[in-house]
Amino acid sequence: MKTLVVDDFATMRKIVKNVLKQIDITNVTEAENGKQAFDILRGDPTFELIVSDWIMPEMTGIEFLKACKGDDAIKKIPFVMVTAEAQKDSVIEAIKGGVDNYIVKPFTPDKLQEAIQKAIAKAANQ
Amino acid sequence: MDAGFVNAYLVAVQNVFKTMLQLEIVMGKPSLKKDRLTMGDVTGVIGFAGDKKGTFSLCFSKDGAIFVYKSMIGEDAPGITPDVVDAIGELTNIISGQTRVEIEKLGYKLSAALPTVIVGHNVEINFITKVPVIALPFTFQAGTTTGEVYLDFSFE
């Protein structure tokens, strides 16, 4: 499964990649912010999963989510938000923005795997 | 200072350490910070704004920072590498998020800036608040070694 992992912290990209590897997702491209990620997707909309942070420089995760869901070529790619933003307003904003699943840091590997698998299943049923 | 803020940090730090690092962490006695200097070698700093404004810092010794990196990633680091600095920044960011959830329960909405990480001992940090800085010392057990973490914060 071709996956784009977006986070300004290399540490979190590594953690997410390690979790993805445990569910046999190894075809992973990394981006450091929403702008870089959106440019990658516009050049290659064949990605099958997006896992993104929220607070990032240049383009935040919520801006990136809205850009993805507003682009016909990209909007069907399952989008999982992995973020430290756990406040109610943030969760509501992400749901309104069309996020397929939302997981709050800190998380265990099991929780992230479950969130990703639910997002993939949800997108497959749409 | 509202004791609720101290409790917010306690809950956040314990939750993050347990979930991300599989470590039980214990808080010592809170006190008023008497100087403006960092207590360790690697310090993550984040500012908050919103219903309150303030800053908190999370300070590790060199060995403590390397241990955190290894616990998060599963890889050794030879010293305070950019990867270790990145890990402390991310850990600070996650604690910031959890703390803001706890503070929201007290009725205050806060947003956070991007974290900054300072490398160096006895570095002066100026919290841009008029109220005192609260120091929260934490310890955790890593094998036979006791690790220390220093969390300082100030809100007004």
Chai-1 contact restraints between the chains, C-beta under 6 A:
chainA,res_idxA,chainB,res_idxB,connection_type,confidence,min_distance_angstrom,max_distance_angstrom,comment,restraint_id
A,F9,B,D86,contact,1.0,0.0,6.0,A-B,restraint_1
A,F9,B,E90,contact,1.0,0.0,6.0,A-B,restraint_2
A,A10,B,D86,contact,1.0,0.0,6.0,A-B,restraint_3
A,T11,B,D86,contact,1.0,0.0,6.0,A-B,restraint_4
A,T11,B,A87,contact,1.0,0.0,6.0,A-B,restraint_5
A,T11,B,E90,contact,1.0,0.0,6.0,A-B,restraint_6
A,M12,B,E90,contact,1.0,0.0,6.0,A-B,restraint_7
A,K14,B,I73,contact,1.0,0.0,6.0,A-B,restraint_8
A,A84,B,N93,contact,1.0,0.0,6.0,A-B,restraint_9
A,A84,B,I94,contact,1.0,0.0,6.0,A-B,restraint_10
A,A84,B,G97,contact,1.0,0.0,6.0,A-B,restraint_11
A,E85,B,G97,contact,1.0,0.0,6.0,A-B,restraint_12
A,A86,B,G97,contact,1.0,0.0,6.0,A-B,restraint_13
A,A86,B,V101,contact,1.0,0.0,6.0,A-B,restraint_14
A,Q87,B,E104,contact,1.0,0.0,6.0,A-B,restraint_15
A,K105,B,I94,contact,1.0,0.0,6.0,A-B,restraint_16
A,P106,B,V16,contact,1.0,0.0,6.0,A-B,restraint_17
A,P106,B,T19,contact,1.0,0.0,6.0,A-B,restraint_18
A,P106,B,M20,contact,1.0,0.0,6.0,A-B,restraint_19
A,P106,B,I94,contact,1.0,0.0,6.0,A-B,restraint_20
